[in-house]
């Protein structure tokens, strides 16, 4: 046997062993497993390297270890709310929300997401308004500023934000900035050093042990949270960069959805930030009442729900499915990417076939080509089931929003895709308030002035080249 045959035999045996490991030990989702087996089969050596970087399961034993929940009495509060729901004793200010007690219960059990109903919420759909408000609140900070973003850039907006953070740090305000190492790879290290010299603490989430070689690159902290003085919280889809102000010619106007929250929900946003911070930093944040100074401010019911590869449950996806299955009249969805797994696709398909008005709005301008073509592949199935699909034409649609029957809604960081459900660290606000839900519907309807409708007849006319790209993108969609 020649040396070439020996090498080929070794590669084949190695691939078989690795494939068996993936199937029997990793116990991944079946579609993801098959996708990786195909990658290993068709690109043996490179496929193994790709698997090391993008395919390994993340251990959940050493990620978030701070006992905040015990110190805050979170577990006790969760158990109390669970018992009240089970015993039909749960009190909801808005009687129309009693029908969603099973959704409260789901998030309580799966994510310790305490239900609060004393929140005031402001909705932002424009980057300039959102960042003007955020910077104004930061300038008024009296104790601490906690900031987490997936993408941070060192452009004009990034510099403007950094300047105000450094100013507050020099005043003696606690400033902590947490960024995702992958998403913020263009965040200037010089600016980071400048911020640290000014007194701000700045950390990256999952930084590589070896420069330029990060085996955790596939697990990204996609969350966007800001907590100011423990009283004001921001959550939603906007990152830090000039494109989010609509000044990038490639994307044009940037349409997103973000929330400013005052009320008890800010406590749960704070806990989420501290857990993430303590994972990334050696300077742990210890419990202090000053971080939990939130006060009642309104009547909006809310749960702050997190999900990530550290959990056995796909909490946000489960919440989406529960919302969709509860719909009687309509489901409105805005998402930049639409790559659902079979469970969520079935939920939408069943809702549409049952007479529920399912409307999905996606962007016309792709920021990730493979994801864009995979989106079109899945959208076709819902068109066939009777759903209505709109293509946003004004610029780039980045909003992650679901609203059901003008009663409940979700706004946050999770897209309708497998990456958000299984690979990224995400956080969403699940909202229970008719006034706020109707406000989000109004924004959806305003956006309909800038859309074209993708009908099933138009979809069937797409070229063979487009169909080919859709097929390839769909084939690898479980690992995108």
C-alpha positions, -999 to 999 in steps of 0.1 A, spaced: 0 0 0 14 33 -11 19 64 12 -10 82 -6 -34 53 1 -23 52 37 -30 89 41 -64 85 25 -73 55 46 -62 74 78 -84 104 68 -114 81 62 -110 63 95 -105 96 113 -136 111 98 -157 80 106 -146 82 143 -152 119 145 -186 115 128 -196 88 153 -184 110 181 -207 138 169 -237 115 165 -234 95 198 -216 117 222 -224 153 214 -262 145 210 -268 176 189 -300 184 171 -304 159 142 -303 185 114 -271 201 129 -256 166 132 -262 158 96 -249 191 85 -216 185 103 -213 149 90 -217 163 55 -190 189 61 -166 162 74 -174 139 45 -169 164 17 -140 185 32 -122 162 55 -92 182 68 -107 216 67 -140 202 80 -122 190 111 -107 225 117 -141 241 112 -157 216 136 -131 225 163 -140 262 159 -177 261 151 -190 227 161 -181 219 197 -207 220 224 -201 246 251 -199 233 286 -223 250 309 -205 241 342 -180 270 344 -197 299 325 -219 317 350 -211 308 386 -221 339 406 -248 332 432 -267 365 425 -300 346 423 -296 332 458 -285 366 473 -314 384 457 -339 358 467 -347 351 430 -353 314 436 -377 322 464 -396 347 444 -398 323 414 -411 295 435 -437 318 450 -450 330 416 -451 294 404 -472 283 434 -495 312 429 -501 303 393 -506 267 401 -531 275 429 -550 301 407 -539 329 431 -517 349 408 -527 385 406 -523 404 373 -531 441 372 -545 438 337 -573 411 336 -567 405 299 -533 390 307 -546 361 328 -549 341 296 -511 342 293 -504 327 327 -490 296 310 -464 319 292 -455 335 326 -451 299 340 -430 288 311 -404 315 316 -405 312 353 -397 274 351 -372 276 323 -353 308 331 -362 320 366 -377 350 347 -397 368 374 -429 385 362 -430 423 371 -458 446 362 -447 481 374 -426 491 344 -426 522 321 -414 515 286 -403 539 258 -400 524 223 -372 536 199 -372 527 162 -346 553 151 -309 551 160 -305 589 165 -333 591 190 -322 560 208 -286 571 212 -294 607 221 -316 593 249 -290 569 260 -262 594 261 -284 619 280 -292 592 306 -255 584 309 -246 620 314 -270 621 344 -256 589 360 -249 593 397 -235 559 407 -228 534 380 -231 527 343 -231 491 330 -230 486 292 -229 454 271 -230 453 233 -223 427 208 -208 452 183 -188 482 194 -169 503 168 -145 532 172 -162 554 146 -180 587 153 -208 572 174 -184 549 192 -160 578 200 -189 600 211 -201 573 236 -165 565 248 -160 602 255 -190 605 277 -182 573 295 -146 585 302 -160 618 314 -182 600 339 -154 576 350 -132 606 358 -161 620 379 -159 589 400 -189 570 385 -184 533 382 -182 525 345 -181 490 331 -181 481 294 -185 446 282 -182 438 245 -182 405 225 -147 398 212 -159 385 179 -186 411 172 -163 439 183 -132 428 165 -129 462 149 -132 480 183 -99 500 186 -76 486 213 -61 520 215 -95 534 225 -100 506 250 -67 515 267 -77 552 267 -110 543 284 -92 522 310 -67 550 318 -97 572 324 -110 548 350 -135 527 331 -134 489 333 -135 474 298 -136 436 291 -142 413 262 -165 383 263 -147 350 254 -114 366 242 -90 342 226 -62 326 246 -40 328 215 -43 360 194 -64 355 162 -72 319 173 -105 317 192 -121 283 196 -152 299 212 -158 321 182 -190 304 174 -206 312 208 -211 350 208 -226 373 233 -253 389 212 -269 407 241 -274 445 242 -279 458 277 -273 491 294 -282 497 331 -277 531 346 -278 536 384 -298 504 387 -329 524 377 -329 528 339 -324 499 314 -320 497 277 -325 465 257 -331 458 220 -314 454 186 -291 485 182 -254 481 185 -227 508 187 -216 520 152 -223 547 127 -244 523 105 -270 522 133 -275 559 127 -284 552 91 -252 569 76 -237 538 60 -243 539 22 -243 501 20 -274 497 43 -290 531 41 -316 539 68 -313 514 97 -346 503 111 -344 487 145 -364 484 178 -350 492 212 -366 498 246 -359 521 275 -373 506 307 -378 520 342 -392 497 368 -386 463 385 -376 447 352 -343 467 354 -333 445 384 -334 414 362 -315 432 334 -289 441 360 -285 405 372 -280 394 336 -253 420 331 -235 410 363 -235 373 355 -220 381 321 -195 406 335 -183 381 362 -177 355 335 -155 379 315 -137 399 342 -114 390 371 -128 420 389 -162 404 400 -191 426 409 -202 417 444 -238 421 455 -247 456 466 -281 473 471 -270 502 449 -271 480 418 -308 472 425 -323 506 431 -352 501 405 -385 518 415 -420 513 402 -428 536 373 -456 522 352 -481 494 345 -463 473 318 -460 436 327 -427 421 317 -403 392 319 -366 395 310 -357 361 294 -322 349 286 -310 320 265 -277 307 253 -255 276 246 -249 272 283 -285 261 288 -303 228 279 -334 248 271 -340 272 242 -359 296 264 -365 325 240 -375 301 211 -399 283 234 -414 317 243 -418 326 206 -436 293 199 -459 297 229 -468 332 218 -475 320 182 -497 291 194 -517 314 216 -527 337 187 -563 340 178 -562 369 153 -527 377 142 -489 374 146 -467 402 133 -430 395 131 -400 416 121 -366 399 118 -335 404 97 -329 367 94 -355 339 92 -340 305 96 -364 287 120 -360 251 131 -389 227 124 -407 234 157 -410 271 151 -417 267 114 -445 243 123 -460 267 148 -462 295 122 -474 271 95 -502 258 118 -512 293 128 -514 304 92 -534 273 82 -557 279 111 -568 313 98 -544 334 119 -531 365 100 -493 357 100 -473 386 87 -435 385 84 -413 414 75 -377 408 64 -350 431 49 -342 435 12 -305 442 18 -285 412 31 -256 417 55 -248 380 54 -254 364 20 -258 327 31 -282 337 58 -301 359 33 -306 330 8 -315 306 36 -341 331 48 -358 331 13 -358 293 13 -378 291 46 -400 320 37 -413 301 6 -428 274 28 -448 299 48 -460 317 17 -474 283 5 -492 280 39 -509 314 34 -486 337 54 -480 373 42 -444 383 36 -432 419 32 -398 430 20 -386 462 37 -372 486 11 -364 518 29 -330 505 43 -320 476 65 -345 460 88 -327 448 119 -356 447 144 -363 416 164 -400 419 173 -431 397 176 -465 410 186 -496 388 190 -533 400 190 -523 435 203 -518 420 238 -483 405 241 -450 411 224 -413 404 225 -385 428 217 -348 420 222 -317 406 206 -328 372 194 -334 367 157 -356 340 142 -327 317 134 -309 287 147 -279 307 157 -299 329 181 -318 299 195 -288 276 201 -254 293 197 -256 329 208 -262 344 242 -294 364 239 -318 384 260 -354 395 253 -381 414 270 -414 396 269 -441 423 272 -477 420 285 -495 452 279 -522 461 253 -511 498 250 -475 489 243 -484 460 220 -507 483 199 -478 508 198 -456 481 183 -483 473 158 -485 509 148 -448 509 141 -452 477 120 -479 494 100 -458 525 94 -431 503 81 -456 488 56 -455 521 38 -419 512 28 -423 475 17 -430 454 -13 -450 422 -9 -435 389 -18 -463 367 -31 -462 330 -36 -466 336 -74 -436 359 -75 -416 335 -53 -422 306 -77 -407 327 -106 -373 330 -91 -344 319 -113 -326 285 -112 -295 303 -99 -314 317 -70 -330 283 -62 -295 268 -62 -282 294 -38 -312 288 -16 -306 251 -16 -270 253 -6 -277 279 21 -305 259 35 -284 228 36 -258 244 59 -284 267 77 -282 246 110 -246 256 114 -246 291 100 
